[in-house]
Amino acid sequence: MAKVHINKDKEDDLTPSQRVVKDSKKTMDVIDCNGRQLKVKTPDFVDTMIFERNFGAIYEKNKKYYESCYLTLFVKEIDGDHIAPARTEAELEIIARKLGSEGVQAIFEFMMNQMGDESTESEKEEKEKQAVKK
């Protein structure tokens, strides 16, 4: 009997959850309704940790403001201009002014797409498990 060898990409060996984590490390280009090119990326652990250290106390006082501020962590560039994570409230306001509501909407849509991909992957993984059980 002949042996069949199927060439697999390294991607094929990843579980759906591992693919989601790998994809979250990628920087994505997003165009807002003004035509500006935003580079966005899910914040890494260190950026999130620093943000929490600097702005975590705001959460208890004003959750909506905190969540709005957190969106600024996703933007890495606006039209080629690098955006560093904010360390002060003044820096948060500068980033927010640069983004405007159009940029925030584009980032929010990016986040929703990321979460949709995660739930889709989780659903696929669950269906695969159910199929194996049958």
Stockholm file with secondary structure:
# STOCKHOLM 1.0

chainA/1-134         MAKVHINKDKEDDLTPSQRVVKDSKKTMDVIDCNGRQLKVKTPDFVDTMIFERNFGAIYEKNKKYYESCYLTLFVKEIDGDHIAPARTEAELEIIARKLGSEGVQAIFEFMMNQMGDESTESEKEEKEKQAVKK
#=GR chainA/1-134 SS CCCCCCCCCGGGGSCHHHHHHHHHTSCEEEECTTCCEEEECCCCHHHHHHHHHHHHHHHHHCHHHHHHHHGGGGEEEETTEECCCCCSHHHHHHHHHHHHHHHHHHHHHHHHHHHHHHHHHHHHHHHHHHHHHC
#=GC SS_cons         CCCCCCCCCGGGGSCHHHHHHHHHTSCEEEECTTCCEEEECCCCHHHHHHHHHHHHHHHHHCHHHHHHHHGGGGEEEETTEECCCCCSHHHHHHHHHHHHHHHHHHHHHHHHHHHHHHHHHHHHHHHHHHHHHC
//
